[in-house]
């Protein structure tokens, strides 16, 4: 009668499997702690070194966006250097045209802002008169509590004016813009060599295929998102411009261009647009209700665009969690200001595409004892 040795081998095998799982779990915990530490420390590093890191990140995003255009031009027989240069010049031309359409009329309207603010103050004074009983209640509460605003002196320290701030910031901004587009050009021109290096220098065929898919997915996702959203925002700008012209507002082209540009900032951009339309509407209309018509019309248009048109056109592939978008806006806006807010969504798309290929970490499940990654399955018990 033969004796099966398998039961004698099970306890050591189970011990090795349990030890391997514990070791993997310890490494995963260290990875989570390290990632959390980098997440907290990264804003300070990127903020201090913004002159270096901001042009680098912006140039990388521009490279991802323009690489498909450069590839298309290269298929027409153009040399790689010329195709990269023409792609960048086309982007600069569109950007310069959009900024010119917005900034040129805005400069002429800037002198009217103080008068508009006074006009808005008059409208609020009229509304305040209708609710004078609230002010009377506040005065009675102040008398009862013994608080009085009389005799209170405030010392206001004079700070630098807006022109002085612009004068100090202009050289740095110009330097960063110049470095950004120079980096973008050289990275676009070197894209073919970079792809070959990533694909051919891998020791395993599976790693090469994974790298190729990751590069293609990041490039396609970010470029397609920017192109689609750009077309949607351009349509919004055209509608806003026509609406401003129909309502008799000054510089309708400016309003259309401003609506298109601000719509690239999710949530925050439309709020800024509503505030500007309300300011100029109330500052130029005789009645508050009439002055709020442009802002109300834009709210209706943005509601349709954000909840119906954009989700339908983009589809599930580009749908992102609104919480992640707001976190990215606040995170990169805190680090780099307006430039960081503009780059936040492309950066989030890039990271999302990379995570889809590398594997999404199961952080919540890891807390309750599950593996950090779904594909981390240790099946060591199958040894003979």
C-alpha positions in Angstrom: 0.0 0.0 0.0 1.5 3.3 -1.1 1.4 6.4 1.0 0.6 9.7 -0.6 3.3 12.3 0.4 1.1 15.3 -0.5 -0.4 15.8 3.0 3.1 16.0 4.5 4.0 18.7 2.0 0.9 20.9 2.6 1.9 22.5 5.9 5.4 23.8 4.7 3.8 25.0 1.5 1.0 26.8 3.3 3.6 28.4 5.6 5.7 29.6 2.7 2.5 30.9 1.0 1.5 32.7 4.2 5.0 34.2 4.7 5.0 35.4 1.0 1.6 37.0 1.5 2.8 38.8 4.7 5.9 40.0 3.0 3.9 41.3 0.0 1.5 43.0 2.4 4.4 44.7 4.3 5.9 45.9 1.0 2.5 47.2 -0.1 2.1 49.1 3.1 5.5 50.7 2.7 4.6 51.7 -0.8 1.4 53.3 0.3 3.2 55.2 3.1 5.9 56.3 0.6 3.3 57.5 -1.9 1.4 59.4 0.8 4.6 61.1 1.8 5.5 62.0 -1.7 1.9 63.4 -2.2 2.4 65.7 0.8 5.9 66.8 0.0 5.5 67.2 -3.8 3.6 70.6 -3.7 6.4 72.3 -1.8 9.1 70.9 -4.1 7.1 71.8 -7.3 6.1 75.3 -5.9 9.7 76.2 -4.9 11.1 74.9 -8.2 8.2 76.2 -10.4 10.6 77.9 -12.8 12.0 74.5 -13.6 9.0 72.1 -13.1 6.2 74.1 -14.5 7.7 74.5 -18.0 8.7 70.9 -18.0 5.2 69.6 -17.2 3.5 72.1 -19.5 5.9 71.2 -22.3 5.2 67.5 -21.7 1.4 68.1 -22.0 1.9 70.2 -25.1 4.0 67.4 -26.6 1.3 64.8 -25.9 -1.3 67.0 -27.5 0.8 67.9 -30.6 2.5 64.5 -31.3 -0.5 63.1 -33.3 -0.5 66.2 -35.5 3.3 65.9 -36.0 2.9 62.3 -36.9 0.2 63.2 -39.4 2.4 65.8 -41.0 5.2 63.3 -41.1 3.1 60.8 -43.0 2.7 63.5 -45.7 6.4 63.2 -46.5 7.6 66.2 -44.3 10.9 65.7 -42.4 10.5 65.1 -38.7 12.1 68.5 -37.8 9.7 70.4 -40.1 6.7 68.5 -39.0 7.4 69.2 -35.4 8.0 72.9 -36.1 4.8 73.2 -38.1 2.7 71.5 -35.4 4.0 73.8 -32.7 3.6 76.9 -34.9 0.0 75.9 -35.6 -0.7 75.6 -31.9 0.9 79.0 -31.2 -1.1 80.6 -34.0 -4.4 79.3 -32.6 -3.4 80.4 -29.1 -2.3 83.9 -30.2 -5.5 84.3 -32.2 -7.7 83.3 -29.2 -5.8 85.6 -26.8 -6.0 88.5 -29.3 -9.7 88.1 -29.7 -10.1 88.3 -25.9 -7.5 90.7 -24.7 -7.8 93.5 -27.3 -11.4 94.4 -26.5 -10.9 93.7 -22.8 -8.2 96.5 -22.6 -10.7 99.0 -24.0 -13.4 97.8 -21.5 -11.1 97.8 -18.6 -11.4 101.6 -18.1 -15.2 101.2 -17.7 -14.9 98.8 -14.7 -14.9 101.4 -12.0 -18.1 103.0 -13.4 -19.7 99.6 -13.7 -18.8 98.8 -10.0 -20.4 102.1 -9.0 -23.5 101.2 -11.0 -23.7 97.8 -9.3 -23.4 99.5 -6.0 -26.3 101.7 -6.9 -28.4 98.6 -7.7 -27.5 97.0 -4.4 -28.4 100.3 -2.6 -31.8 100.2 -4.1 -32.2 96.6 -3.1 -30.9 97.4 0.4 -33.6 100.1 0.8 -36.2 97.4 0.3 -34.8 95.4 3.2 -34.1 98.3 5.6 -35.8 96.4 8.3 -32.9 93.9 8.4 -30.5 96.8 9.1 -32.7 98.0 11.9 -32.7 94.6 13.5 -28.9 94.5 13.2 -28.6 97.9 14.9 -30.8 96.7 17.8 -28.8 93.6 18.2 -25.6 95.7 18.2 -27.0 98.0 20.9 -28.1 95.0 23.1 -24.6 93.3 22.8 -22.9 96.6 23.5 -20.9 96.6 20.2 -20.4 99.8 18.3 -18.5 100.6 15.2 -17.8 104.2 16.2 -14.3 105.0 17.2 -12.8 101.9 15.6 -9.6 102.7 13.7 -8.1 100.4 11.3 -4.5 100.6 10.0 -4.2 99.5 6.4 -0.7 98.8 5.1 0.0 99.8 1.6 1.0 96.9 -0.6 2.3 96.8 -4.2 -0.1 98.0 -6.9 -1.4 95.7 -9.7 0.9 97.4 -12.2 3.9 96.8 -9.9 3.0 93.1 -9.4 2.7 92.7 -13.2 6.0 94.4 -13.7 7.7 92.0 -11.3 6.0 88.9 -12.7 6.3 89.6 -16.4 10.0 88.6 -16.8 9.5 85.3 -15.0 6.3 84.5 -17.0 8.0 85.3 -20.3 11.0 83.1 -19.3 8.7 80.2 -18.3 6.7 80.5 -21.6 9.8 80.6 -23.7 11.3 77.5 -21.9 7.9 75.7 -22.2 7.7 76.0 -25.9 11.4 75.2 -26.4 11.1 72.1 -24.4 7.9 71.2 -26.3 9.6 71.5 -29.6 12.6 69.4 -28.7 10.4 66.7 -27.1 8.1 66.6 -30.1 11.1 66.4 -32.4 12.6 63.5 -30.3 9.3 61.6 -30.0 10.3 58.9 -32.5 13.6 58.2 -30.9 12.0 58.1 -27.5 9.4 55.5 -28.7 12.1 53.3 -30.2 14.2 53.5 -27.1 11.2 52.5 -24.9 10.2 49.7 -27.2 13.5 48.2 -28.3 15.5 48.5 -25.1 13.1 46.3 -23.1 14.5 42.9 -22.3 11.0 41.2 -22.5 8.6 41.3 -25.3 5.7 41.7 -22.9 7.3 44.8 -21.3 7.7 46.3 -24.8 4.1 45.7 -25.7 2.9 47.2 -22.4 5.1 50.3 -22.9 3.8 50.7 -26.4 0.2 50.4 -25.3 0.8 52.9 -22.4 2.4 55.5 -24.7 -0.4 55.1 -27.3 -3.2 55.2 -24.7 -1.8 58.3 -22.9 -1.3 60.1 -26.3 -4.6 59.2 -27.7 -6.6 59.9 -24.6 -5.1 63.3 -23.8 -5.0 64.5 -27.4 -8.6 63.3 -28.2 -9.9 64.8 -24.9 -8.3 68.2 -25.6 -9.4 68.2 -29.3 -13.0 67.2 -28.4 -13.3 69.6 -25.5 -11.8 72.3 -27.6 -14.4 71.8 -30.3 -17.2 71.9 -27.6 -15.8 75.0 -26.0 -15.5 76.7 -29.4 -19.1 76.0 -30.0 -20.0 77.4 -26.6 -17.9 80.5 -27.4 -19.8 81.0 -30.7 -23.2 80.7 -29.0 -22.1 83.1 -26.3 -20.8 85.6 -28.8 -24.0 85.4 -30.8 -26.0 85.8 -27.7 -24.0 88.8 -26.6 -24.5 90.4 -30.0 -28.2 89.7 -29.9 -28.4 91.3 -26.4 -26.5 94.4 -27.6 -23.5 93.9 -25.4 -20.1 95.5 -26.3 -17.4 93.3 -27.8 -19.4 90.1 -28.4 -16.3 88.4 -29.9 -14.5 89.0 -26.6 -17.3 87.4 -24.6 -17.4 84.4 -26.9 -13.6 83.9 -26.7 -13.6 84.4 -22.9 -16.4 81.8 -22.6 -14.5 79.3 -24.7 -11.2 79.8 -22.8 -12.8 79.7 -19.3 -14.7 76.6 -20.1 -11.4 74.7 -20.1 -11.4 75.2 -16.3 -14.1 72.7 -15.0 -16.5 74.2 -12.5 -14.3 77.2 -11.7 -14.3 78.7 -15.2 -18.1 78.8 -15.7 -18.4 80.4 -12.2 -16.0 83.1 -13.2 -17.9 83.6 -16.5 -21.2 84.0 -14.6 -19.6 86.6 -12.3 -18.2 88.6 -15.2 -21.4 88.6 -17.1 -23.3 89.6 -13.9 -20.8 92.5 -13.3 -21.0 93.9 -16.8 -24.7 93.2 -17.1 -25.6 95.0 -13.8 -23.1 97.7 -14.5 -24.6 98.6 -17.9 -28.3 98.0 -17.5 -30.9 100.3 -15.9 -32.7 97.5 -14.1 -31.1 94.7 -12.1 -33.4 92.1 -13.6 -32.4 93.1 -17.2 -28.7 93.2 -16.1 -28.9 89.6 -14.9 -30.3 88.2 -18.2 -26.8 87.5 -19.8 -25.6 85.6 -16.7 -28.9 83.7 -16.5 -28.7 82.7 -20.2 -25.1 81.5 -19.8 -26.1 79.4 -16.7 -28.8 77.7 -18.8 -26.3 77.1 -21.7 -23.6 75.8 -19.4 -26.1 73.5 -17.7 -27.1 71.9 -21.0 -23.4 71.7 -22.2 -22.0 70.2 -19.0 -24.8 67.7 -18.2 -26.0 66.7 -21.7 -23.6 67.6 -24.6 -20.2 67.0 -23.1 -21.0 63.6 -21.4 -22.7 62.4 -24.6 -19.8 63.4 -26.9 -17.0 62.3 -24.6 -18.6 59.1 -23.5 -17.5 56.8 -20.7 -13.9 56.7 -21.9 -13.2 60.3 -20.8 -15.7 60.4 -17.9 -13.8 61.3 -14.7 -15.0 61.5 -11.1 -15.9 65.1 -10.3 -14.2 64.7 -6.9 -10.9 63.8 -8.6 -11.3 66.8 -10.9 -11.8 69.2 -8.0 -8.9 67.6 -6.1 -6.7 68.0 -9.1 -7.8 71.6 -9.6 -7.2 72.5 -6.0 -3.9 70.6 -5.8 -2.2 71.9 -8.9 -3.9 75.3 -8.6 -2.4 75.6 -5.1 1.0 74.7 -6.5 1.1 76.7 -9.8 -1.9 79.0 -9.7 -3.9 79.6 -12.9 -1.3 77.6 -15.0 -1.7 74.6 -12.6 -5.5 74.8 -12.8 -5.3 74.7 -16.6 -2.9 71.8 -16.6 -4.8 69.8 -13.9 -7.2 68.0 -16.2 -4.6 66.9 -18.8 -2.3 65.8 -15.9 -5.2 63.8 -14.4 -6.0 62.2 -17.7 -2.3 61.2 -18.1 -2.1 59.7 -14.7 -5.4 57.9 -15.2 -4.2 56.3 -18.4 -1.0 55.2 -16.8 -2.8 53.7 -13.8 -5.1 51.8 -16.1 -2.1 50.0 -17.6 -0.1 49.6 -14.4 -3.1 48.5 -12.3 -5.4 50.4 -10.0 -4.5 50.1 -6.3 -7.2 48.7 -4.1 -6.5 50.9 -1.1 -9.8 50.5 0.6 -9.7 46.7 0.2 -6.1 46.7 1.4 -7.2 48.2 4.7 -9.5 45.2 5.2 -6.9 42.6 4.3 -7.2 42.3 0.5 -4.2 42.5 -1.9 -3.2 46.0 -2.9 -3.5 45.1 -6.6 -6.1 42.7 -8.0 -3.5 40.8 -10.0 -1.3 40.1 -7.0 -2.5 36.5 -6.5 0.0 34.2 -4.9 -0.8 30.6 -5.8 2.2 29.0 -4.2 0.2 26.0 -3.2 0.4 24.4 -6.7 3.9 23.3 -6.3 4.4 19.6 -6.8 
